[in-house]
């Protein structure tokens, strides 16, 4: 019986969280004013009236830069656990080699992107 007590607490917190969100959305729907006008039904685009068609061309380089940022952000996240394990007794050399192998793979990927011209802005 004590085993299921921990799960019941988690379930209760989950139910309370869902209930809180449902009550908040319901109260917002009941209390907000609803006055639709022609101006409110227009598509909002940064304070400028939309002109032209809905399709816009986006440069792929923005996505490549964001993808490279995500890769190196994940790299930074992986370095912190390695730093803590590196200090542990008996894991120093192995951890150091693993870290440099991982950083080597990232360096090869960055070198490949640089050679392909992906990092050139213009």
Backbone torsions as a table, in degrees:
resi	resn	phi	psi	omega
1	UNK	NA	-34.3	-179.9
2	UNK	-68.8	-25.7	179.6
3	UNK	-64.2	-42.6	-176.4
4	UNK	-81.1	-11.1	179.7
5	UNK	-62.3	-41.7	178.9
6	UNK	-63.0	-40.3	178.7
7	UNK	-69.8	-34.4	179.4
8	UNK	-67.5	-35.0	177.2
9	UNK	-66.1	-43.6	178.4
10	UNK	-63.5	-43.0	178.2
11	UNK	-62.8	-40.4	179.1
12	UNK	-64.7	-41.8	178.5
13	UNK	-65.3	-39.1	178.0
14	UNK	-64.5	-43.2	179.2
15	UNK	-65.0	-42.4	178.4
16	UNK	-64.0	-37.7	178.0
17	UNK	-65.1	-45.2	178.2
18	UNK	-63.8	-41.2	179.1
19	UNK	-63.8	-41.0	178.8
20	UNK	-62.2	-44.9	179.5
21	UNK	-64.7	-42.2	180.0
22	UNK	-63.4	-42.1	178.6
23	UNK	-66.1	-40.6	180.0
24	UNK	-64.0	-45.2	178.2
25	UNK	-66.2	-39.6	178.9
26	UNK	-65.0	-42.5	178.7
27	UNK	-65.5	-39.6	177.5
28	UNK	-63.4	-38.4	179.9
29	UNK	-69.1	-36.0	-179.1
30	UNK	-77.3	-32.5	-172.8
31	UNK	-93.8	-17.3	-176.1
32	UNK	-78.6	147.4	175.8
33	UNK	-77.9	141.0	179.0
34	UNK	-120.4	100.9	179.1
35	UNK	-132.6	83.4	-178.8
36	UNK	-73.7	133.6	175.6
37	UNK	-127.7	169.8	-179.5
38	UNK	-62.0	-39.0	-179.6
39	UNK	-67.5	-35.8	-179.8
40	UNK	-71.3	-22.5	-179.1
41	UNK	-85.4	-7.1	177.8
42	UNK	-72.7	153.8	174.9
43	UNK	-70.9	131.5	-178.7
44	UNK	-95.6	127.2	-178.4
45	UNK	-136.0	82.3	175.9
46	UNK	57.7	34.6	177.2
47	UNK	80.5	2.8	-179.0
48	UNK	-112.9	137.5	177.1
49	UNK	-62.3	133.1	-178.6
50	UNK	-68.8	134.6	177.2
51	UNK	-130.4	152.4	178.0
52	UNK	82.9	-165.7	-178.3
53	UNK	-85.9	169.0	-175.9
54	UNK	-79.9	-15.1	-178.7
55	UNK	-88.8	133.9	178.5
56	UNK	-128.6	145.0	178.2
57	UNK	-86.6	129.8	178.9
58	UNK	-118.4	135.3	179.0
59	UNK	-68.9	135.8	-178.6
60	UNK	-68.9	-21.2	-176.7
61	UNK	-64.3	-26.1	176.8
62	UNK	-63.8	-41.2	179.2
63	UNK	-69.5	-35.6	179.2
64	UNK	-66.3	-42.6	177.8
65	UNK	-63.7	-41.5	179.4
66	UNK	-66.9	-36.7	177.9
67	UNK	-65.7	-43.2	176.8
68	UNK	-63.2	-37.5	177.1
69	UNK	-62.4	-44.1	-180.0
70	UNK	-62.7	-41.0	179.4
71	UNK	-60.0	-46.4	-177.0
72	UNK	-77.7	-23.2	172.3
73	UNK	-69.0	-40.7	175.9
74	UNK	-64.3	-37.4	176.3
75	UNK	-58.9	-44.9	179.5
76	UNK	-63.9	-35.2	178.8
77	UNK	-67.0	-37.1	-179.9
78	UNK	-73.4	-21.0	-179.2
79	UNK	-72.4	-29.3	-178.3
80	UNK	-67.7	-46.3	176.0
81	UNK	-63.1	-35.1	177.9
82	UNK	-63.4	-37.0	179.4
83	UNK	-64.8	-36.1	179.1
84	UNK	-74.5	-37.0	178.8
85	UNK	-72.1	-32.8	179.8
86	UNK	-59.0	-32.3	-179.8
87	UNK	-78.3	-16.3	-178.7
88	UNK	-71.4	152.8	-177.5
89	UNK	-69.9	126.7	174.6
90	UNK	88.5	-6.5	-178.1
91	UNK	-109.6	-0.2	-171.8
92	UNK	-59.9	-54.0	-176.7
93	UNK	-66.7	-44.7	-180.0
94	UNK	-62.5	-44.7	-179.6
95	UNK	-64.6	-38.7	179.7
96	UNK	-64.7	-43.0	178.8
97	UNK	-64.4	-44.9	178.7
98	UNK	-60.0	-40.5	-178.7
99	UNK	-65.3	-42.5	-179.8
100	UNK	-70.9	-31.4	174.5
101	UNK	-64.2	-46.0	178.9
102	UNK	-62.4	-46.1	178.3
103	UNK	-65.4	-31.1	175.7
104	UNK	-64.7	-42.8	176.2
105	UNK	-60.7	-42.3	178.4
106	UNK	-66.1	-38.0	179.0
107	UNK	-66.1	-39.0	177.2
108	UNK	-64.4	-41.1	177.5
109	UNK	-63.6	-41.4	178.1
110	UNK	-66.8	-40.4	177.1
111	UNK	-63.6	-40.5	177.5
112	UNK	-62.2	-45.2	179.2
113	UNK	-63.9	-37.6	179.7
114	UNK	-68.1	-42.3	179.7
115	UNK	-67.6	-31.8	178.5
116	UNK	-76.7	-9.8	179.5
117	UNK	84.4	15.2	-178.4
118	UNK	-67.9	-31.2	-175.2
119	UNK	-85.3	-0.7	176.3
120	UNK	-79.8	125.9	-176.0
121	UNK	-78.2	-37.9	-178.7
122	UNK	-108.8	NA	NA
